[in-house]
């Protein structure tokens, strides 16, 4: 069910994508979606519930600020920092009052990561620099002032206080590990068939050219141990993966990774173990469960995050987690409205599905996602003739409609009770979800 702010419960019978309907005013008895675009005739929204005896909190959305932008791209870096990416600069804002903190010149800056008193800005494309100038793939600045600390001509991946760096478009090139605070070199990776970080052990595992499995200290590169272990047979190449205290060696055949050709070893003593409860990748899918992926990518499972045990497989098609449940997605509409569309919501524990949110659009799966949150928390429904967006906030119990905002929103990310949203016109608008009792 979708709970209206004044307690009316509605079943949505579906919305056609390219002809987004007007959102109606709530009425007792019947609720009807407003007029539809030409040639679109589709379902009604039918009233099925009445307000509870006690008044429910009314939700509303107010506008806090407009952030200047020519590209409509922003990122909530953390609870205390928002960065807007312009064509030729990145601008940082303090969410407490939305004052500008600093701006840093640079083209194609597309992502930011905070570490202690640093903010590292990443460029999406540094290959088109003027002749004679070296490309900067990453730039670290002081979080408070925006002053430059260091820059890198190598691609950078941050692992807290250690960075993995490498040159783009290189084959068999040198991989370096550097200090995040200074960009100082810590150590270089010896030749390897494959390597992977072990966050739990602060280690880096490597398959040496001769097939030995080697464990390095992540910060110094010192070899902790090297051992001969059995490798997958009949594999064209090997890959390393780390999952739940174990090291997995994945065999790649002519058709890609082979789950059946993966051998697992306990990271503590390198004894062989089975692969039950170990996956290529896991992430939060809401309601206390995680989504886990096989190495070949053909199947997704809902798992218990404490044990890794699979509870059920996820139905075919795209899906993403939310506080309400697993959102089964489709894709509708023209290019201007090619946002993922909800087809159904699945309870991850029971497998039951509901379709009352069918036709609502997902906001927040693009570059505005931040704060390491993989869950979708806000959905949108468009009134194109009036250029309005109706929002619904997903909670563990229900989808609470927040009312309209006078913009066509493209992406939103949520920080507490604040939404930072890009509009289809290229603006950045900051919205506040407020709650009051009547």
C-alpha angles and dihedrals in degrees: 000000000000112000116216115217093254094051101265112138118217136189112213112214094196142284127233109236107226095042101051110191131231116261111242131225111255114260132181110248103014135028117193129184109240128247118320132220119271115292093012116116114164140147133307131244106240126205112240106161144039134220118281121247093258115060113256119226113269115232122209137168123226130185115247102176149340115230115207111247138158095190105035096232123133138158132204097220093183139322091291103040138053122180124200115202115217127185093263105016148024119235124201124209134192108230088212097083096344095250119161112256102185145322129224122202118231139115126244095014103161110161141032134198125189122217119175106303094347134088114199114206118203127205121219093208126016097159097094099067119141115271113283095019121111116231119246111213095177135021126191119205136180108270094223102041108018091235115155116257101172143331134209134216087198129075110261135210116187121222098176106271094003128064128203108214134183140159116261121248093012125140119215089350130160118277115209132196115212141182110263093214097054108010086237117156114256101174145322125244114246119227111300141176088211139343139192138183120246104206094184094056096033085236143127120222122207136184104218121218089258091054099257117143109230130190118206130189103251095222101043107020091232111155109245094184144333125208142174111240132171112270127208112274127233093020124144091206141357134231132191126224133175123216132164099336095319137103116226125199109203121202118217118206132181090289098045132261118005117210090195090056095056118113120198130207130187106248092219099060105357094241114155115260136173122263098238110140094009122116144180092242139355134191140168114280099177136255091066095300136105135218115233129193132211119230094252090052092228097118138036123200135194107231142182102255092212096057107015090233113151115240099182142333121261113245116255119280133044120326137170133184128253135171088257096051142281112329112218106209140204134173123245139162141036124307093275091057103032094135118140110271126216114239098174143337119237125204100231094212101046101024090230114147132211129193104196090110095048111139097023115127129234117240118194108036094111135070093308092072108114147153093058091281114146095180125100108231104169132050129190138212119190133224098194099182091056096033092236132143120208113206133207122194114213117223131171090264106036150336108269115204112226101192131244131317120200095242138076099240122209104179135005135182124193127226109180107305093341127095121202106199138182116215127215087246090062099255128130114226126185115213131190124213107216131186128204138161121236 
